[in-house]
Amino acid sequence: MKTPKQAKAEFEERGLPISSWADERGFSRALVYAVLAGRKKGKRGVSHEIAVALGIKPAPRGLPSP
């Protein structure tokens, strides 16, 4: 897992605009920036999907069978 700071640094190292990454994946640019800035923690919903795609959070495991 990466920290938001590390994820942001990867964009800089690769020369990839964060906005382009967001657009390619259908994410709101503002929400991606909020996750990277730590304003959104990525606990649920789209912010969680963004955090997983950025490598900040692990991919969710399947729910246990009853």
N, C-alpha and C positions, 0 to 999 in steps of 0.2 A: 504494500500500500504506500501511497505517496501523500505528502502533505499538499494542501492547496498551493503553497509557495513553490514546491517542487514541480507540480503540474504546470504552473504558470511559467516557470523557468524552462520547461521542455518546449513550450510554444516559442519562447524567445530563441532557444538554441536551434530549433528547426526553421525559424523564420516563418512560422505559420501563424497567420492572424487568428486570434481567438474567434472573431466574428465569422470567419469563413468556416472554421470547425463547427461552430454552432449551426450555421446555415445548412451545411452538408448533412447534419444529423437531425435537422428539424427542431432544434431547441431554440428557445428565446435567447437572444444575445444577452439581454439584461439579466436573465436568470443564470446564465453561465457565468457572467462576470460576478454576480452576487455569490455564487457558490465558491468561485476562486478567491473572492475577497473575504470569505468567511461570514458574510451577512446571512447566508442561508446555509444551514448545516447539512442538508441533504438527508433528512430523516425519513421523508416519505414523498410520494408523488413524483412529479417531474424533477424536482431538485435532487431527489435520490437517484433517479435514472442518470442525471448529469454527473453526479458524484461517482457513480459506478463506471460510466463511460470514461471519465477522466482518470480513473484508477485510485480515487481518493477513498472509496468505500468498496468492500468486497461485493461481488455479485450475490444476490439473495439465493439462499438454498430453498429447495422445495419444502412445502409445509409437511409435517409428519402425517402419515396415514393414521386414521383412527383405529 
